Amino acid sequence: MSVTQVTTKNIISMDASKLTGALPAMDGSNVTGASSVTKSTSDPAVDTNPSGGVGTLWLNKTSGEMFALTDATANANVWYNVGGGTGDVKLGFQGSISGFTSGGAPTQNTIDKFSLTADADATDVGDMFASRSHLAGQSSFTHGYHSGGQSGSNTNAIGKFSFTVNGNSSDIADMTVTRDSSSGSSSSTHGYTNGGQPTSGQNVIDKFTFSADANATDVGDLTVGRHGSAGANSETHGYTSSGYTDAHGSNYNIIDKYSFATDGNATDVGDCARPSRGCAGISSTTHGYTAGGYTSTYSTILDKYSFVSDGNGTQVGELTVAKNGVSGQSGLTHGYSSGGSHPTSDVIDKWAYATDANATDVGNLTVARHGCCGHQY
């Protein structure tokens, strides 16, 4: 039988049925249009920076879930679960664009916005539906929330405003408890309001959904009822640190932790470096921070505790101004605190997560105030 040499000049098309037997090895560098899949025993994270950019596929070979990269921004990547599972890996709790400060005392309704990408003063972008101070802040991927607070008397109202369109907040729902001086935490789907006053110190953990404007439900208790505590969160748990009750007669240093996946009571997982109240809570992807507050005097202290393992906090730096009633905002690479007293302050402080060091003054709010709450987008 004669053999004909096949060249690229005389191949136009080929019926797949004519291909039989083993094909020789080919150089993969000449294959185009193919997309490789990264295989791992874990999900990707916002700081997973693939060389392939947008369109990169990631397979968690343990769970079988698949993720696709839809926004490639260094350390702020957006991965969507395309494998029929749950748990899109978006920008997480940390903001990449703007920080917000809502309300405060002297009692007011101002919503300020400042950049998380450039050091600058804040601008007034809207008003809360009512003037409030000593309120808790929560953040979804698209909206900021403020819960509770007081203006002459305490409230149970939950307010909501858009991150992407400057404007006022609206009253959308109620908490189960009327209170002020609570702390706030946020999962990817729900906001949480923890503790507060009056009655010496509330222990209630309220939870409300981001997917619909609806009232909160009581889903658990803190280990100790208290007010003036700081809220933080990892991807899986909420945290409440420090605080005060009249019955106790002094500040607490307790760090409480509760699960987002299962409603239930908090557990005591460690102690802050010092007992305090009126402090701000800030979250990196790996650590919670408790900033400022009042001990026996107004404080500049920055406490840091791990999300990876339960344990005590350590002092890692100081704010530029000693104050309590301060709000916290969480960027991708830096933590922020804004407002506070004593005296009443308009300072926006910033510090790096990567290096334990003191904060720097990077801007000012439009109005000096304390008892305000923070959000990030």
C-alpha positions as CSV (number, residue, x, y, z in Angstrom):
1,M,0.0,0.0,0.0
2,S,1.3,3.4,-0.9
3,V,1.7,6.1,1.7
4,T,0.9,9.8,1.0
5,Q,2.6,12.5,2.9
6,V,-0.1,14.8,4.4
7,T,0.9,18.5,4.6
8,T,-0.9,21.6,5.8
9,K,-1.5,22.5,2.1
10,N,-3.9,19.7,1.5
11,I,-5.8,19.5,4.8
12,I,-9.1,21.4,4.5
13,S,-11.3,19.4,6.8
14,M,-11.3,15.9,8.3
15,D,-14.1,13.6,9.5
16,A,-13.4,12.7,13.1
17,S,-14.3,9.0,12.3
18,K,-11.2,8.9,10.1
19,L,-9.0,9.5,13.1
20,T,-8.2,6.1,14.7
21,G,-5.4,4.7,16.8
22,A,-3.0,6.7,19.0
23,L,-2.1,10.2,18.1
24,P,1.5,11.3,18.5
25,A,2.4,13.8,21.2
26,M,2.0,17.4,20.3
27,D,3.6,20.6,21.7
28,G,1.0,22.3,23.8
29,S,2.5,25.7,23.2
30,N,1.0,25.6,19.7
31,V,-2.5,25.1,21.0
32,T,-4.5,28.3,21.2
33,G,-7.9,29.1,22.7
34,A,-7.6,26.6,25.6
35,S,-8.1,27.7,29.2
36,S,-6.4,25.9,32.0
37,V,-8.0,25.3,35.4
38,T,-6.1,25.9,38.6
39,K,-6.8,23.0,41.0
40,S,-6.6,23.6,44.8
41,T,-8.0,22.1,48.0
42,S,-9.4,25.6,48.9
43,D,-11.4,28.4,47.4
44,P,-9.7,31.4,45.9
45,A,-9.5,34.7,47.9
46,V,-9.7,38.3,47.0
47,D,-5.9,38.5,47.1
48,T,-5.5,35.4,44.9
49,N,-3.8,37.1,41.9
50,P,-3.6,34.8,38.9
51,S,-1.4,35.6,35.9
52,G,-4.1,34.7,33.5
53,G,-6.4,37.6,34.5
54,V,-10.1,37.8,33.8
55,G,-11.5,34.4,32.8
56,T,-9.2,32.3,34.9
57,L,-10.9,29.2,36.3
58,W,-10.3,27.8,39.8
59,L,-11.5,24.4,40.9
60,N,-11.7,23.5,44.6
61,K,-11.1,19.7,44.1
62,T,-12.2,19.0,47.7
63,S,-15.7,20.6,47.4
64,G,-16.0,20.3,43.6
65,E,-17.0,23.9,43.3
66,M,-15.7,26.0,40.4
67,F,-14.9,29.8,40.4
68,A,-14.4,32.2,37.5
69,L,-12.4,35.5,37.8
70,T,-14.6,38.4,36.6
71,D,-12.6,41.3,37.9
72,A,-8.8,41.2,38.1
73,T,-7.5,43.9,40.4
74,A,-4.4,43.1,42.5
75,N,-5.5,42.0,46.0
76,A,-9.1,43.0,45.2
77,N,-10.2,40.2,42.8
78,V,-13.8,39.1,42.3
79,W,-14.4,35.4,41.8
80,Y,-17.9,34.1,41.0
81,N,-18.9,30.5,41.8
82,V,-19.9,28.9,38.5
83,G,-20.0,25.3,39.7
84,G,-23.6,25.2,41.0
85,G,-22.5,26.0,44.5
86,T,-22.6,28.9,46.8
87,G,-20.1,31.4,48.2
88,D,-19.1,33.9,45.6
89,V,-15.7,35.4,46.5
90,K,-16.3,39.1,46.1
91,L,-14.5,42.0,47.7
92,G,-15.5,40.6,51.1
93,F,-16.0,42.9,54.1
94,Q,-13.2,45.3,53.2
95,G,-13.9,48.3,51.0
96,S,-11.8,49.1,47.9
97,I,-13.3,52.5,47.0
98,S,-14.8,54.6,49.8
99,G,-15.3,54.8,53.5
100,F,-18.4,56.3,55.0
101,T,-19.1,57.9,58.4
102,S,-22.8,58.3,59.5
103,G,-24.4,60.4,62.2
104,G,-22.8,61.3,65.5
105,A,-23.0,63.8,68.4
106,P,-23.6,66.7,68.6
107,T,-26.7,64.9,67.2
108,Q,-26.7,65.1,63.5
109,N,-27.7,63.3,60.3
110,T,-24.7,63.8,58.0
111,I,-23.3,60.9,55.9
112,D,-19.7,61.6,54.9
113,K,-17.7,59.8,52.3
114,F,-13.9,59.6,51.9
115,S,-11.5,57.8,49.5
116,L,-9.8,54.5,50.4
117,T,-7.4,54.9,47.4
118,A,-6.1,58.5,48.0
119,D,-5.6,60.5,51.3
120,A,-8.1,63.3,51.2
121,D,-10.9,65.1,53.2
122,A,-14.4,63.6,53.3
123,T,-17.4,65.1,51.4
124,D,-21.0,65.3,52.6
125,V,-23.0,63.0,50.3
126,G,-26.3,62.6,52.1
127,D,-28.4,62.7,55.2
128,M,-29.7,59.9,57.5
129,F,-33.5,59.8,57.6
130,A,-33.2,61.1,61.2
131,S,-30.5,62.6,63.3
132,R,-28.9,60.0,65.5
133,S,-25.7,59.4,67.6
134,H,-24.2,56.3,69.2
135,L,-25.4,54.0,66.5
136,A,-24.0,50.8,64.9
137,G,-22.9,50.5,61.3
138,Q,-23.1,47.6,58.8
139,S,-22.1,47.2,55.2
140,S,-23.3,45.0,52.3
141,F,-21.7,45.0,48.9
142,T,-24.0,47.8,47.7
143,H,-25.4,49.6,50.7
144,G,-24.5,51.0,54.1
145,Y,-26.8,50.4,57.1
146,H,-27.1,52.2,60.5
147,S,-29.0,50.7,63.4
148,G,-30.3,52.0,66.7
149,G,-28.8,55.1,68.2
150,Q,-30.4,57.9,70.1
151,S,-31.6,61.5,69.8
152,G,-33.2,62.3,73.1
153,S,-34.4,58.7,73.3
154,N,-33.2,55.4,72.0
155,T,-34.5,53.9,68.7
156,N,-34.8,50.5,67.2
157,A,-34.8,51.8,63.6
158,I,-32.5,50.4,60.8
159,G,-31.6,52.8,58.0
160,K,-30.1,52.1,54.6
161,F,-28.3,54.2,51.9
162,S,-26.7,53.4,48.6
163,F,-22.9,53.3,48.2
164,T,-23.0,54.0,44.5
165,V,-25.5,56.9,44.3
166,N,-25.0,59.8,46.7
167,G,-28.2,60.4,48.7
168,N,-30.1,60.1,51.9
169,S,-30.8,57.0,53.9
170,S,-34.3,55.6,54.4
171,D,-35.9,53.8,57.4
172,I,-36.4,50.2,56.2
173,A,-36.9,48.0,59.3
174,D,-36.7,47.6,63.1
175,M,-34.5,45.8,65.5
176,T,-35.9,43.5,68.2
177,V,-34.5,45.8,70.9
178,T,-34.5,49.6,71.3
179,R,-31.0,50.6,72.1
180,D,-27.9,52.8,71.5
181,S,-24.2,52.3,71.8
182,S,-24.3,48.9,70.0
183,S,-21.6,47.4,67.8
184,G,-22.2,46.3,64.2
185,S,-20.8,43.3,62.1
186,S,-21.5,42.2,58.6
187,S,-21.5,38.8,56.8
188,S,-21.9,38.7,53.0
189,T,-25.7,38.3,53.4
190,H,-26.7,39.8,56.7
191,G,-26.1,42.7,59.1
192,Y,-25.7,42.2,62.9
193,T,-26.3,44.5,65.8
194,N,-24.7,43.5,69.1
195,G,-25.2,44.6,72.7
196,G,-26.0,48.2,73.6
197,Q,-28.0,50.0,76.3
198,P,-30.1,50.8,78.3
199,T,-30.8,48.2,81.1
200,S,-27.2,48.3,82.2
201,G,-26.1,46.5,79.1
202,Q,-27.9,44.5,76.4
203,N,-26.6,41.1,75.4
204,V,-28.9,40.6,72.3
205,I,-27.4,39.7,68.9
206,D,-29.9,40.9,66.2
207,K,-29.6,39.8,62.6
208,F,-31.2,41.3,59.5
209,T,-31.0,40.4,55.8
210,F,-29.4,42.5,53.0
211,S,-31.6,40.9,50.3
212,A,-34.9,42.4,51.5
213,D,-35.9,45.4,53.7
214,A,-37.2,43.5,56.7
215,N,-37.1,43.5,60.5
216,A,-34.3,41.9,62.5
217,T,-34.6,38.7,64.5
218,D,-32.9,37.8,67.8
219,V,-30.4,35.0,67.0
220,G,-28.3,34.8,70.1
221,D,-26.6,36.5,73.1
222,L,-23.2,37.9,73.9
223,T,-21.4,36.3,76.8
224,V,-21.8,39.6,78.7
225,G,-24.4,42.3,78.1
226,R,-22.5,45.6,77.5
227,H,-22.5,48.8,75.5
228,G,-19.7,50.9,73.8
229,S,-18.1,47.7,72.4
230,A,-16.4,47.4,68.9
231,G,-17.7,45.2,66.1
232,A,-15.5,43.3,63.6
233,N,-15.8,40.2,61.4
234,S,-14.0,37.6,59.4
235,E,-15.7,35.8,56.4
236,T,-17.3,33.3,58.8
237,H,-17.7,34.9,62.2
238,G,-18.7,38.2,63.9
239,Y,-16.7,39.6,66.8
240,T,-17.5,42.0,69.6
241,S,-14.7,43.4,71.8
242,S,-14.5,45.5,74.9
243,G,-17.5,47.5,76.3
244,Y,-19.0,48.6,79.6
245,T,-21.9,48.0,81.9
246,D,-23.0,50.1,84.9
247,A,-23.5,46.9,86.9
248,H,-19.9,45.9,86.3
249,G,-18.6,49.3,87.2
250,S,-15.6,49.2,84.9
251,N,-14.7,48.4,81.3
252,Y,-14.4,44.9,79.8
253,N,-11.6,43.5,77.7
254,I,-13.7,40.5,76.4
255,I,-13.5,39.4,72.8
256,D,-16.7,37.5,71.8
257,K,-17.1,35.5,68.7
258,Y,-20.3,34.1,67.0
259,S,-20.9,32.1,63.8
260,F,-22.6,33.5,60.7
261,A,-23.5,30.0,59.4
262,T,-25.4,29.0,62.5
263,D,-27.5,31.3,64.7
264,G,-26.5,31.0,68.3
265,N,-24.8,32.5,71.3
266,A,-21.3,34.1,71.3
267,T,-18.3,32.5,73.0
268,D,-15.5,34.3,74.9
269,V,-12.4,33.6,72.8
270,G,-9.8,36.0,74.2
271,D,-9.1,39.4,75.8
272,C,-8.1,42.8,74.3
273,A,-4.8,44.2,75.5
274,R,-6.7,46.6,77.7
275,P,-10.3,47.0,78.8
276,S,-12.1,50.0,77.2
277,R,-15.4,51.4,75.8
278,G,-16.4,53.7,73.0
279,C,-13.8,52.1,70.7
280,A,-14.0,51.4,66.9
281,G,-13.9,48.0,65.3
282,I,-11.9,47.4,62.1
283,S,-11.3,44.2,60.1
284,S,-8.6,43.0,57.8
285,T,-9.0,39.6,56.2
286,T,-7.0,38.0,59.0
287,H,-7.3,40.2,62.1
288,G,-9.7,42.4,64.0
289,Y,-8.7,45.7,65.5
290,T,-10.0,47.7,68.5
291,A,-9.1,51.4,68.1
292,G,-9.2,54.2,70.7
293,G,-11.8,54.3,73.4
294,Y,-11.9,55.2,77.0
295,T,-10.0,53.3,79.7
296,S,-9.3,55.5,82.7
297,T,-8.4,58.2,80.2
298,Y,-9.1,58.7,76.5
299,S,-7.0,56.3,74.5
300,T,-4.9,56.2,71.3
301,I,-4.3,52.4,71.5
302,L,-4.7,50.1,68.5
303,D,-5.4,46.5,69.6
304,K,-5.1,43.6,67.1
305,Y,-6.4,40.0,67.5
306,S,-6.3,37.0,65.1
307,F,-9.3,35.6,63.2
308,V,-7.3,32.4,62.4
309,S,-6.9,31.3,66.0
310,D,-8.7,32.3,69.1
311,G,-6.5,34.3,71.5
312,N,-5.8,37.6,73.2
313,G,-5.2,40.9,71.4
314,T,-1.9,42.8,71.5
315,Q,-1.2,46.5,71.2
316,V,0.3,47.2,67.8
317,G,0.2,51.0,67.4
318,E,-1.5,54.2,68.3
319,L,-4.0,56.6,66.8
320,T,-2.9,60.2,66.2
321,V,-5.5,61.5,68.7
322,A,-6.7,60.0,72.0
323,K,-10.5,59.7,71.7
324,N,-13.6,57.5,72.3
325,G,-16.9,57.4,70.4
326,V,-14.9,56.8,67.3
327,S,-16.1,55.0,64.1
328,G,-14.1,52.4,62.1
329,Q,-13.7,51.7,58.4
330,S,-12.0,48.7,56.8
331,G,-10.0,49.0,53.6
332,L,-8.3,46.2,51.7
333,T,-4.8,47.1,52.9
334,H,-5.4,49.7,55.6
335,G,-7.6,50.4,58.6
336,Y,-9.3,53.7,59.2
337,S,-10.9,55.5,62.2
338,S,-12.9,58.7,62.0
339,G,-14.4,61.2,64.4
340,G,-14.5,60.7,68.2
341,S,-13.9,62.8,71.3
342,H,-12.3,64.2,73.6
343,P,-12.4,67.0,72.4
344,T,-14.8,66.3,69.5
345,S,-12.7,65.4,66.5
346,D,-12.9,65.5,62.7
347,V,-9.7,63.5,62.1
348,I,-9.5,60.5,59.7
349,D,-6.7,58.2,60.8
350,K,-5.1,55.4,58.7
351,W,-2.7,52.6,59.4
352,A,-1.3,49.6,57.4
353,Y,-2.4,46.0,58.1
354,A,0.9,44.7,56.9
355,T,3.1,46.5,59.4
356,D,2.3,47.0,63.0
357,A,2.8,50.8,63.4
358,N,1.1,54.0,64.4
359,A,-1.7,55.6,62.4
360,T,-1.3,58.8,60.4
361,D,-3.8,61.7,60.0
362,V,-4.9,61.6,56.3
363,G,-7.9,63.8,56.2
364,N,-10.9,65.4,57.9
365,L,-14.6,64.8,58.1
366,T,-16.9,67.6,57.1
367,V,-18.2,67.8,60.7
368,A,-16.4,67.1,63.9
369,R,-18.3,64.5,65.9
370,H,-18.3,61.4,68.1
371,G,-20.7,58.5,68.5
372,C,-20.8,58.0,64.8
373,C,-20.7,54.7,62.8
374,G,-18.6,53.5,59.9
375,H,-19.1,51.7,56.6
376,Q,-17.0,50.8,53.6
377,Y,-17.5,50.0,49.9
